Amino acid sequence: MENRITLMAALAGIVLTASACAPSSTAPTAGATSASASGPTPAATSTSVGWGLNPKGAADRIKAAGLQVLTAEGAAEHFHAHLDVFTEGKPVTVPADIGFSFNTAGQPNGISALHSHDETGVIHIEAPTAGATYTLGQFLTEWGVLDGTDKTPGTPHSGIDGWNVAVNGTKQDGKITDVVLKAHDEIVLFHGAAPNPLPASFTFTGGL
């Protein structure tokens, strides 16, 4: 049975109702990610520094991705994909709460149709209208990474040059940002040599 969780935004007075998923109980802080029992831990991910989610400007990043800041998760379109990120063979933690906006107290007060809830790498698509497509580039924009502000290859804010993507074990041609997210896809984004073994599938649990 789906759980309903309501978040009260202290400043905006917005009620965020989640019909199937809910944001993490602790809002992330700039440059940090929260621990998750089912996801990789910061200790196991030496490349976590700089890849954390910065709540500041989150609403603007959602809009820059061409998406809306909603007051509730949608139910017309609901599916999940999974993202693994590697740089120079080392895994990167995908943060919780990508695709959420936050008030000045750091509490969630809005949500995009494209978002994450934890550090498992599961990407949630929960949209109020059906039929739209969502891309890896939009998710990266919401995350605030690979924005080209750092000229060092393979870093959190490098450009997309040198990055590759595989979907369900098959390397994709074209721009990594153009990859369309589809239900139960295993997406591997990597810089440098491909991880060995290359993840080709992901086991979704809990009815996802």
N, CA, C and O of each residue as an XYZ file, in Angstrom:
832
protein
N       0.857     -1.181      0.000
C       0.000      0.000      0.000
C       0.887      1.222      0.000
O       1.892      1.270      0.709
N       0.519      2.208     -0.792
C       1.324      3.401     -0.897
C       1.138      4.270      0.340
O       0.040      4.401      0.881
N       2.251      4.856      0.767
C       2.211      5.737      1.919
C       2.022      7.175      1.470
O       2.505      7.569      0.409
N       1.326      7.950      2.269
C       1.145      9.366      1.982
C       1.865     10.162      3.063
O       1.606     10.006      4.257
N       2.761     11.003      2.617
C       3.574     11.786      3.546
C       3.441     13.249      3.188
O       3.604     13.609      2.022
N       3.149     14.103      4.154
C       2.968     15.518      3.892
C       4.086     16.317      4.547
O       4.379     16.144      5.730
N       4.702     17.190      3.767
C       5.757     18.052      4.276
C       5.241     19.481      4.296
O       4.723     19.962      3.288
N       5.373     20.171      5.429
C       4.964     21.573      5.532
C       6.177     22.445      5.320
O       7.146     22.347      6.073
N       6.146     23.291      4.316
C       7.249     24.215      4.061
C       7.064     25.432      4.944
O       6.047     26.118      4.841
N       8.031     25.716      5.816
C       7.890     26.724      6.855
C       7.689     28.124      6.291
O       6.874     28.877      6.825
N       8.390     28.495      5.247
C       8.302     29.846      4.738
C       7.263     29.982      3.641
O       6.487     30.937      3.635
N       7.242     29.052      2.729
C       6.377     29.184      1.563
C       4.948     28.771      1.844
O       4.037     29.157      1.112
N       4.737     27.993      2.893
C       3.394     27.531      3.204
C       2.865     26.532      2.193
O       1.655     26.381      2.025
N       3.782     25.854      1.523
C       3.384     24.886      0.507
C       3.293     23.511      1.132
O       4.176     23.121      1.896
N       2.238     22.767      0.822
C       2.116     21.397      1.274
C       2.547     20.489      0.144
O       1.990     20.540     -0.952
N       3.547     19.653      0.412
C       4.085     18.729     -0.583
C       3.584     17.338     -0.245
O       4.003     16.756      0.755
N       2.686     16.793     -1.071
C       2.091     15.491     -0.799
C       2.694     14.453     -1.709
O       2.653     14.590     -2.932
N       3.263     13.394     -1.112
C       3.892     12.330     -1.894
C       3.000     11.112     -1.879
O       2.721     10.562     -0.813
N       2.548     10.681     -3.036
C       1.622      9.561     -3.097
C       2.323      8.222     -3.028
O       1.739      7.239     -2.573
N       3.585      8.169     -3.480
C       4.260      6.881     -3.489
C       5.652      6.946     -2.916
O       6.160      5.944     -2.415
N       6.295      8.129     -2.979
C       7.666      8.286     -2.532
C       7.756      9.543     -1.701
O       6.897     10.420     -1.791
N       8.790      9.631     -0.897
C       8.963     10.819     -0.068
C      10.415     11.220     -0.069
O      11.285     10.364     -0.228
N      10.715     12.539      0.110
C      12.102     12.958      0.181
C      12.759     12.422      1.421
O      12.085     11.994      2.358
N      14.080     12.442      1.431
C      14.791     11.950      2.601
C      14.423     12.785      3.814
O      14.068     13.956      3.680
N      14.504     12.189      4.997
C      14.046     12.860      6.206
C      14.936     14.020      6.590
O      14.502     14.912      7.319
N      16.171     14.029      6.119
C      17.080     15.110      6.422
C      17.492     15.788      5.139
O      18.033     15.141      4.243
N      17.241     17.102      5.032
C      17.616     17.811      3.822
C      19.131     17.835      3.705
O      19.819     17.974      4.716
N      19.668     17.703      2.494
C      21.115     17.678      2.330
C      21.729     19.042      2.559
O      21.054     20.061      2.415
N      22.995     19.070      2.910
C      23.719     20.314      3.061
C      24.690     20.453      1.913
O      25.047     19.464      1.272
N      25.118     21.669      1.649
C      25.986     21.917      0.504
C      27.245     21.083      0.607
O      27.915     21.064      1.640
N      27.561     20.386     -0.491
C      28.784     19.604     -0.560
C      28.762     18.321      0.232
O      29.814     17.722      0.454
N      27.588     17.875      0.669
C      27.536     16.656      1.474
C      26.351     15.818      1.050
O      25.391     16.324      0.469
N      26.427     14.520      1.348
C      25.307     13.631      1.108
C      25.005     12.878      2.384
O      25.887     12.651      3.212
N      23.733     12.489      2.537
C      23.350     11.747      3.732
C      23.585     10.267      3.510
O      23.544      9.795      2.374
N      23.831      9.527      4.585
C      24.114      8.107      4.484
C      22.844      7.343      4.179
O      21.757      7.757      4.583
N      22.968      6.246      3.479
C      21.831      5.390      3.155
C      22.251      3.943      3.309
O      23.309      3.540      2.826
N      21.417      3.160      3.987
C      21.774      1.767      4.228
C      21.861      0.971      2.937
O      22.621      0.007      2.845
N      21.070      1.379      1.923
C      21.042      0.608      0.690
C      21.948      1.175     -0.388
O      22.072      0.576     -1.456
N      22.582      2.308     -0.141
C      23.462      2.914     -1.132
C      24.890      2.913     -0.644
O      25.153      2.576      0.511
N      25.842      3.296     -1.532
C      27.232      3.344     -1.121
C      27.447      4.402     -0.052
O      26.762      5.425     -0.053
N      28.379      4.177      0.856
C      28.652      5.126      1.918
C      29.769      6.047      1.491
O      30.581      5.670      0.646
N      29.839      7.280      2.064
C      30.919      8.189      1.706
C      32.293      7.570      1.906
O      33.212      7.865      1.143
N      32.459      6.712      2.921
C      33.758      6.098      3.175
C      34.180      5.195      2.028
O      35.370      5.038      1.756
N      33.207      4.607      1.361
C      33.519      3.689      0.273
C      33.641      4.409     -1.068
O      33.982      3.796     -2.080
N      33.362      5.700     -1.070
C      33.350      6.464     -2.308
C      34.322      7.618     -2.180
O      33.960      8.696     -1.706
N      35.541      7.396     -2.596
C      36.573      8.402     -2.405
C      36.354      9.631     -3.263
O      36.981     10.665     -3.037
N      35.471      9.531     -4.248
C      35.219     10.651     -5.129
C      33.966     11.435     -4.736
O      33.440     12.190     -5.553
N      33.476     11.272     -3.499
C      32.239     11.922     -3.101
C      32.397     13.433     -2.947
O      31.422     14.167     -3.102
N      33.607     13.912     -2.645
C      33.822     15.343     -2.436
C      33.510     16.112     -3.718
O      34.041     15.806     -4.786
N      32.655     17.097     -3.595
C      32.291     17.918     -4.733
C      31.085     17.424     -5.497
O      30.517     18.161     -6.303
N      30.684     16.190     -5.259
C      29.535     15.619     -5.961
C      28.247     15.745     -5.151
O      27.184     15.338     -5.622
N      28.322     16.299     -3.946
C      27.138     16.428     -3.117
C      26.151     17.431     -3.694
O      26.501     18.241     -4.552
N      24.927     17.368     -3.217
C      23.869     18.256     -3.688
C      23.882     19.559     -2.896
O      23.885     19.536     -1.666
N      23.889     20.675     -3.582
C      23.803     21.983     -2.932
C      22.350     22.453     -2.993
O      21.842     22.712     -4.084
N      21.666     22.570     -1.847
C      20.263     22.991     -1.867
C      20.075     24.396     -2.433
O      19.027     24.703     -3.002
N      21.089     25.251     -2.279
C      20.970     26.626     -2.771
C      20.840     26.617     -4.295
O      21.652     26.008     -4.991
N      19.845     27.277     -4.790
C      19.632     27.344     -6.232
C      18.960     26.125     -6.827
O      18.889     25.996     -8.049
N      18.461     25.224     -5.983
C      17.863     23.989     -6.494
C      16.648     24.268     -7.377
O      16.474     23.624     -8.412
N      15.811     25.220     -6.978
C      14.632     25.548     -7.783
C      15.038     26.083     -9.148
O      14.411     25.762    -10.157
N      16.092     26.903     -9.178
C      16.568     27.448    -10.452
C      17.126     26.341    -11.350
O      16.977     26.394    -12.571
N      17.767     25.341    -10.742
C      18.303     24.237    -11.539
C      17.167     23.401    -12.135
O      17.268     22.938    -13.272
N      16.092     23.206    -11.377
C      14.933     22.488    -11.906
C      14.385     23.212    -13.131
O      14.084     22.593    -14.152
N      14.260     24.530    -13.012
C      13.749     25.321    -14.135
C      14.723     25.314    -15.311
O      14.306     25.287    -16.468
N      16.036     25.339    -15.006
C      17.042     25.286    -16.074
C      16.984     23.965    -16.827
O      17.370     23.892    -17.994
N      16.502     22.923    -16.163
C      16.334     21.613    -16.805
C      15.061     21.556    -17.650
O      14.765     20.535    -18.270
N      14.315     22.656    -17.669
C      13.083     22.695    -18.445
C      11.906     22.056    -17.743
O      10.928     21.671    -18.384
N      11.997     21.940    -16.412
C      10.942     21.294    -15.636
C      10.322     22.275    -14.660
O      10.870     23.348    -14.411
N       9.184     21.902    -14.111
C       8.455     22.756    -13.183
C       8.725     22.348    -11.739
O       8.973     21.180    -11.442
N       8.671     23.331    -10.854
C       8.689     23.055     -9.418
C       7.235     22.825     -9.002
O       6.427     23.753     -9.008
N       6.915     21.597     -8.645
C       5.552     21.209     -8.310
C       5.358     21.181     -6.802
O       6.330     21.153     -6.047
N       4.116     21.188     -6.368
C       3.811     21.073     -4.941
C       3.533     19.639     -4.522
O       3.387     19.355     -3.333
N       3.459     18.728     -5.500
C       3.206     17.320     -5.187
C       3.738     16.456     -6.321
O       3.827     16.898     -7.466
N       4.089     15.223     -5.989
C       4.478     14.271     -7.019
C       3.280     13.937     -7.902
O       2.151     13.846     -7.420
N       3.533     13.755     -9.193
C       2.456     13.415    -10.098
C       2.198     11.921    -10.127
O       3.025     11.123     -9.686
N       1.036     11.552    -10.654
C       0.653     10.137    -10.717
C       0.323      9.684    -12.130
O       0.086      8.497    -12.354
N       0.301     10.609    -13.094
C      -0.067     10.235    -14.455
C       1.040      9.432    -15.138
O       0.764      8.581    -15.983
N       2.290      9.705    -14.769
C       3.450      8.979    -15.294
C       4.316      8.606    -14.100
O       4.721      9.475    -13.329
N       4.604      7.306    -13.944
C       5.346      6.874    -12.756
C       6.220      5.674    -13.115
O       5.726      4.565    -13.316
N       7.541      5.924    -13.190
C       8.473      4.830    -13.424
C       9.833      5.196    -12.851
O      10.038      6.314    -12.378
N      10.758      4.247    -12.895
C      12.061      4.439    -12.274
C      13.177      3.913    -13.164
O      13.013      2.911    -13.860
N      14.304      4.598    -13.133
C      15.529      4.132    -13.773
C      16.620      4.142    -12.707
O      16.391      4.614    -11.594
N      17.804      3.625    -13.036
C      18.898      3.602    -12.067
C      20.167      4.154    -12.689
O      20.488      3.854    -13.839
N      20.888      4.964    -11.921
C      22.111      5.596    -12.407
C      23.300      5.215    -11.539
O      23.262      5.352    -10.316
N      24.366      4.731    -12.192
C      25.675      4.552    -11.574
C      26.622      5.548    -12.218
O      26.581      5.755    -13.431
N      27.480      6.168    -11.408
C      28.455      7.130    -11.917
C      29.848      6.691    -11.471
O      30.060      6.351    -10.307
N      30.790      6.703    -12.408
C      32.178      6.356    -12.122
C      33.091      7.404    -12.758
O      32.852      7.842    -13.883
N      34.131      7.801    -12.034
C      35.159      8.635    -12.622
C      36.507      7.990    -12.365
O      36.881      7.742    -11.219
N      37.225      7.724    -13.427
C      38.516      7.022    -13.379
C      38.397      5.710    -12.605
O      39.292      5.343    -11.845
N      37.295      5.017    -12.806
C      37.074      3.714    -12.200
C      36.534      3.730    -10.790
O      36.261      2.670    -10.228
N      36.372      4.906    -10.200
C      35.884      5.003     -8.819
C      34.419      5.418     -8.808
O      34.023      6.315     -9.553
N      33.606      4.771     -7.963
C      32.176      5.106     -7.934
C      31.911      6.447     -7.271
O      32.631      6.862     -6.363
N      30.883      7.104     -7.732
C      30.422      8.384     -7.182
C      29.028      8.175     -6.599
O      28.176      7.565     -7.247
N      28.785      8.664     -5.408
C      27.461      8.570     -4.810
C      26.506      9.547     -5.479
O      26.806     10.737     -5.581
N      25.371      9.062     -5.930
C      24.310      9.920     -6.448
C      23.500     10.401     -5.241
O      22.907      9.580     -4.541
N      23.462     11.704     -4.984
C      22.848     12.189     -3.739
C      21.334     11.993     -3.672
O      20.661     11.837     -4.690
N      20.830     12.006     -2.457
C      19.394     12.083     -2.223
C      18.898     13.488     -2.538
O      19.668     14.448     -2.500
N      17.611     13.604     -2.850
C      16.891     14.876     -2.954
C      17.250     15.721     -4.160
O      16.974     16.920     -4.173
N      17.863     15.120     -5.181
C      17.987     15.811     -6.455
C      16.577     16.046     -6.994
O      15.734     15.151     -6.943
N      16.322     17.244     -7.507
C      14.994     17.554     -8.038
C      14.023     18.083     -7.012
O      12.829     18.197     -7.291
N      14.521     18.417     -5.801
C      13.708     19.085     -4.796
C      14.152     20.534     -4.686
O      15.330     20.834     -4.879
N      13.235     21.432     -4.380
C      13.585     22.801     -4.013
C      13.511     22.920     -2.493
O      12.859     22.115     -1.829
N      14.189     23.936     -1.948
C      14.305     24.065     -0.498
C      14.076     25.509     -0.077
O      14.401     26.441     -0.811
N      13.512     25.682      1.114
C      13.387     27.029      1.653
C      14.696     27.436      2.333
O      15.661     26.672      2.328
N      14.731     28.620      2.910
C      15.974     29.121      3.498
C      16.387     28.351      4.738
O      17.531     28.452      5.181
N      15.459     27.578      5.306
C      15.786     26.736      6.462
C      16.308     25.370      6.025
O      16.634     24.530      6.863
N      16.386     25.150      4.711
C      16.895     23.882      4.200
C      15.868     22.782      4.134
O      16.225     21.614      3.978
N      14.589     23.127      4.250
C      13.527     22.126      4.196
C      12.917     22.086      2.795
O      12.774     23.132      2.161
N      12.552     20.892      2.296
C      11.949     20.789      0.968
C      10.625     21.543      0.893
O       9.788     21.431      1.789
N      10.441     22.316     -0.189
C       9.172     23.019     -0.376
C       8.640     22.887     -1.802
O       7.696     23.582     -2.176
N       9.231     22.013     -2.587
C       8.775     21.777     -3.944
C       9.494     20.580     -4.526
O      10.501     20.124     -3.983
N       8.980     20.073     -5.629
C       9.538     18.857     -6.210
C       9.364     18.876     -7.730
O       8.370     19.386     -8.246
N      10.322     18.325     -8.419
C      10.238     18.138     -9.863
C       9.667     16.759    -10.165
O       9.693     15.864     -9.319
N       9.155     16.600    -11.370
C       8.702     15.271    -11.799
C       9.862     14.289    -11.871
O       9.647     13.077    -11.857
N      11.094     14.797    -11.948
C      12.311     13.995    -12.078
C      13.154     14.225    -10.835
O      13.614     15.342    -10.598
N      13.367     13.165    -10.026
C      14.028     13.400     -8.748
C      14.608     12.110     -8.166
O      14.377     11.015     -8.678
N      15.369     12.276     -7.075
C      15.882     11.131     -6.307
C      15.427     11.283     -4.862
O      15.155     12.389     -4.395
N      15.348     10.161     -4.167
C      14.938     10.175     -2.765
C      16.034      9.712     -1.817
O      15.996     10.022     -0.626
N      17.009      8.974     -2.334
C      18.042      8.419     -1.468
C      19.326      8.284     -2.277
O      19.424      8.804     -3.388
N      20.301      7.591     -1.720
C      21.604      7.468     -2.367
C      21.774      6.130     -3.108
O      22.898      5.707     -3.377
N      20.682      5.484     -3.430
C      20.764      4.213     -4.148
C      21.031      4.405     -5.632
O      21.388      3.447     -6.318
N      20.865      5.624     -6.146
C      20.993      5.872     -7.573
C      19.696      5.697     -8.331
O      19.674      5.853     -9.551
N      18.608      5.374     -7.636
C      17.314      5.230     -8.289
C      16.775      6.615     -8.651
O      16.676      7.502     -7.804
N      16.430      6.775     -9.923
C      15.831      8.012    -10.420
C      14.327      7.801    -10.511
O      13.858      6.837    -11.115
N      13.579      8.712     -9.906
C      12.119      8.626     -9.896
C      11.537      9.595    -10.922
O      11.918     10.766    -10.957
N      10.629      9.119    -11.743
C       9.847      9.962    -12.632
C       8.398      9.834    -12.200
O       7.769      8.793    -12.392
N       7.880     10.892    -11.622
C       6.496     10.917    -11.138
C       5.887     12.227    -11.606
O       6.014     13.254    -10.940
N       5.226     12.186    -12.756
C       4.792     13.392    -13.451
C       3.275     13.543    -13.425
O       2.548     12.549    -13.404
N       2.799     14.789    -13.427
C       1.354     15.026    -13.416
C       0.687     14.811    -14.767
O      -0.536     14.698    -14.845
N       1.490     14.753    -15.843
C       0.955     14.472    -17.163
C       1.768     13.346    -17.798
O       2.964     13.210    -17.541
N       1.119     12.556    -18.614
C       1.791     11.423    -19.245
C       2.344     11.808    -20.612
O       1.865     12.740    -21.257
N       3.371     11.062    -21.038
C       3.851     11.190    -22.398
C       5.112     11.993    -22.594
O       5.727     11.907    -23.657
N       5.525     12.775    -21.603
C       6.746     13.566    -21.734
C       7.965     12.657    -21.612
O       7.899     11.603    -20.980
N       9.069     13.065    -22.215
C      10.320     12.327    -22.065
C      11.239     13.091    -21.126
O      11.190     14.318    -21.049
N      12.073     12.352    -20.419
C      13.012     12.925    -19.466
C      14.396     12.371    -19.779
O      14.539     11.196    -20.116
N      15.406     13.216    -19.667
C      16.742     12.831    -20.107
C      17.750     12.848    -18.959
O      17.522     13.457    -17.914
N      18.864     12.164    -19.185
C      19.961     12.184    -18.238
C      20.482     13.607    -18.075
O      20.866     14.003    -16.974
N      20.500     14.373    -19.153
C      20.961     15.752    -19.064
C      20.127     16.586    -18.114
O      20.670     17.413    -17.381
N      18.815     16.386    -18.112
C      17.952     17.123    -17.181
C      18.272     16.754    -15.735
O      18.298     17.616    -14.857
N      18.515     15.471    -15.498
C      18.831     15.033    -14.138
C      20.163     15.621    -13.679
O      20.284     16.046    -12.530
N      21.159     15.651    -14.558
C      22.457     16.219    -14.213
C      22.339     17.717    -13.948
O      23.017     18.248    -13.068
N      21.484     18.397    -14.703
C      21.260     19.824    -14.473
C      20.639     20.058    -13.105
O      21.054     20.965    -12.384
N      19.652     19.252    -12.741
C      19.044     19.375    -11.411
C      20.070     19.100    -10.318
O      20.058     19.744     -9.269
N      20.947     18.151    -10.568
C      22.007     17.805     -9.610
C      23.011     18.947     -9.507
O      23.563     19.198     -8.436
N      23.247     19.636    -10.618
C      24.196     20.744    -10.639
C      25.606     20.322    -10.964
O      26.553     21.001    -10.569
N      25.780     19.199    -11.686
C      27.108     18.692    -12.022
C      27.310     18.673    -13.542
O      26.364     18.808    -14.317
N      28.578     18.500    -13.939
C      28.980     18.483    -15.346
C      28.439     19.715    -16.072
O      27.888     19.627    -17.170
N      28.620     20.874    -15.414
C      28.118     22.134    -15.958
C      29.174     22.947    -16.692
O      28.891     24.049    -17.163
N      30.407     22.408    -16.797
C      31.439     23.069    -17.565
C      32.142     24.208    -16.878
O      32.877     24.954    -17.525
N      31.939     24.369    -15.576
C      32.581     25.472    -14.866
C      33.987     25.129    -14.377
O      34.700     26.003    -13.883
N      34.390     23.874    -14.509
C      35.735     23.421    -14.141
C      36.359     22.779    -15.378
O      35.778     21.875    -15.978
N      37.535     23.249    -15.749
C      38.186     22.735    -16.957
C      38.921     21.423    -16.726
O      39.464     20.857    -17.674
N      38.956     20.920    -15.490
C      39.665     19.682    -15.191
C      38.803     18.488    -15.595
O      37.701     18.335    -15.068
N      39.264     17.644    -16.508
C      38.439     16.511    -16.965
C      38.070     15.560    -15.829
O      38.871     15.299    -14.932
N      36.857     15.058    -15.886
C      36.419     14.032    -14.947
C      36.020     14.529    -13.574
O      35.733     13.723    -12.689
N      35.994     15.842    -13.374
C      35.634     16.410    -12.073
C      34.134     16.695    -12.026
O      33.465     16.660    -13.059
N      33.599     16.979    -10.830
C      32.147     17.177    -10.721
C      31.589     18.275    -11.622
O      30.447     18.189    -12.071
N      32.395     19.312    -11.888
C      31.882     20.430    -12.678
C      32.601     20.578    -14.008
O      32.631     21.660    -14.593
N      33.179     19.479    -14.480
C      33.782     19.497    -15.814
C      32.683     19.565    -16.868
O      31.498     19.441    -16.560
N      33.099     19.766    -18.122
C      32.149     19.638    -19.202
C      31.868     18.169    -19.465
O      32.399     17.298    -18.776
N      31.039     17.895    -20.455
C      30.655     16.507    -20.717
C      31.659     15.795    -21.621
O      31.551     14.586    -21.824
N      32.634     16.524    -22.166
C      33.649     15.879    -22.997
C      34.404     14.830    -22.191
O      34.787     15.077    -21.047
N      34.617     13.672    -22.780
C      35.337     12.599    -22.103
C      34.451     11.703    -21.279
O      34.897     10.659    -20.802
N      33.193     12.092    -21.100
C      32.237     11.250    -20.372
C      31.499     10.351    -21.355
O      31.185     10.754    -22.475
N      31.233      9.146    -20.923
C      30.515      8.166    -21.736
C      29.338      7.607    -20.945
O      29.284      7.727    -19.721
N      28.413      7.005    -21.651
C      27.263      6.426    -20.981
C      26.921      5.092    -21.624
O      26.992      4.934    -22.842
N      26.548      4.138    -20.780
C      26.050      2.839    -21.237
C      24.655      2.634    -20.666
O      24.377      3.013    -19.529
N      23.794      2.039    -21.454
C      22.434      1.741    -21.009
C      22.220      0.237    -21.129
O      22.329     -0.339    -22.211
N      21.916     -0.376    -20.007
C      21.693     -1.827    -19.952
C      22.868     -2.602    -20.551
O      22.689     -3.613    -21.231
N      24.082     -2.095    -20.277
C      25.295     -2.778    -20.684
C      25.803     -2.434    -22.067
O      26.824     -2.972    -22.494
N      25.114     -1.543    -22.789
C      25.513     -1.179    -24.148
C      25.918      0.289    -24.202
O      25.127      1.172    -23.872
N      27.153      0.541    -24.618
C      27.643      1.923    -24.730
C      26.842      2.668    -25.784
O      26.560      2.141    -26.861
N      26.479      3.910    -25.453
C      25.645      4.706    -26.334
C      26.475      5.698    -27.132
O      27.468      6.228    -26.631
N      26.076      5.950    -28.363
C      26.672      6.998    -29.168
C      25.956      8.321    -28.881
O      24.893      8.339    -28.260
N      26.544      9.412    -29.334
C      25.907     10.706    -29.152
C      26.206     11.308    -27.792
O      27.001     10.774    -27.018
N      25.558     12.425    -27.516
C      25.790     13.159    -26.274
C      25.186     12.415    -25.084
O      24.084     11.872    -25.170
N      25.914     12.397    -23.988
C      25.404     11.726    -22.791
C      24.126     12.386    -22.295
O      23.262     11.718    -21.725
N      24.000     13.688    -22.508
C      22.839     14.414    -22.000
C      21.560     14.068    -22.744
O      20.463     14.345    -22.259
N      21.696     13.464    -23.924
C      20.514     13.146    -24.724
C      19.886     11.801    -24.384
O      18.828     11.466    -24.917
N      20.511     11.030    -23.512
C      19.973      9.706    -23.169
C      18.602      9.861    -22.511
O      18.458     10.561    -21.508
N      17.618      9.211    -23.080
C      16.251      9.275    -22.546
C      16.087      8.227    -21.457
O      16.465      7.070    -21.638
N      15.530      8.628    -20.342
C      15.308      7.725    -19.219
C      14.068      6.872    -19.479
O      13.001      7.390    -19.812
N      14.224      5.557    -19.322
C      13.110      4.639    -19.520
C      12.990      3.706    -18.325
O      13.933      3.532    -17.553
N      11.825      3.119    -18.191
C      11.530      2.290    -17.020
C      12.533      1.155    -16.869
O      12.758      0.369    -17.789
N      13.135      1.093    -15.671
C      14.040      0.021    -15.248
C      15.335     -0.047    -16.054
O      16.008     -1.078    -16.060
N      15.687      1.047    -16.735
C      16.996      1.112    -17.377
C      18.101      1.187    -16.334
O      17.945      1.833    -15.298
N      19.212      0.528    -16.610
C      20.438      0.676    -15.820
C      21.375      1.565    -16.629
O      21.873      1.165    -17.681
N      21.607      2.764    -16.132
C      22.417      3.759    -16.830
C      23.744      3.898    -16.098
O      23.771      4.110    -14.885
N      24.837      3.778    -16.830
C      26.171      3.916    -16.255
C      26.864      5.093    -16.937
O      27.134      5.060    -18.137
N      27.143      6.121    -16.162
C      27.850      7.303    -16.642
C      29.281      7.203    -16.143
O      29.506      7.043    -14.943
N      30.258      7.294    -17.052
C      31.636      7.105    -16.607
C      32.609      7.981    -17.376
O      32.395      8.314    -18.541
N      33.684      8.345    -16.689
C      34.790      9.093    -17.292
C      36.033      8.230    -17.193
O      36.301      7.635    -16.149
N      36.797      8.159    -18.285
C      37.951      7.267    -18.306
C      37.516      5.874    -18.712
O      36.529      5.696    -19.425
N      38.271      4.887    -18.247
C      37.952      3.504    -18.604
C      36.593      3.101    -18.027
O      36.215      3.528    -16.936
N      35.874      2.275    -18.777
C      34.594      1.769    -18.290
C      34.825      0.879    -17.078
O      35.820      0.157    -17.026
N      33.921      0.919    -16.102
C      34.062      0.026    -14.948
C      34.032     -1.427    -15.385
O      33.343     -1.784    -16.341
N      34.774     -2.252    -14.688
C      34.845     -3.679    -15.020
C      34.546     -4.494    -13.762
O      35.345     -4.489    -12.825
N      33.416     -5.190    -13.726
C      32.446     -5.358    -14.811
C      31.550     -4.129    -14.982
O      31.340     -3.362    -14.042
N      31.037     -3.962    -16.176
C      30.118     -2.866    -16.474
C      28.713     -3.260    -16.042
O      28.162     -4.226    -16.571
N      28.116     -2.534    -15.089
C      26.755     -2.890    -14.669
C      25.785     -2.879    -15.847
O      25.739     -1.919    -16.615
N      25.018     -3.945    -15.980
C      24.082     -4.054    -17.108
C      22.638     -4.111    -16.646
O      21.723     -4.030    -17.466
N      22.420     -4.249    -15.353
C      21.051     -4.300    -14.834
C      21.071     -3.890    -13.377
O      22.125     -3.832    -12.743
N      19.878     -3.605    -12.853
C      19.727     -3.219    -11.454
C      18.460     -3.858    -10.929
O      17.437     -3.878    -11.613
N      18.525     -4.383     -9.713
C      17.355     -5.012     -9.107
C      16.559     -3.966     -8.333
O      16.999     -3.487     -7.288
N      15.413     -3.624     -8.845
C      14.528     -2.664     -8.183
C      13.688     -3.393     -7.146
O      13.090     -4.430     -7.434
N      13.646     -2.850     -5.953
C      12.916     -3.492     -4.859
C      11.808     -2.580     -4.351
O      11.713     -1.422     -4.759
N      10.994     -3.091     -3.484
C       9.962     -2.296     -2.843
C       8.865     -1.838     -3.797
O       8.227     -0.810     -3.567
N       8.645     -2.596     -4.862
C       7.580     -2.253     -5.785
C       7.940     -1.196     -6.795
O       7.066     -0.729     -7.526
N       9.205     -0.796     -6.864
C       9.612      0.229     -7.818
C       9.628     -0.328     -9.234
O       9.948      0.395    -10.178
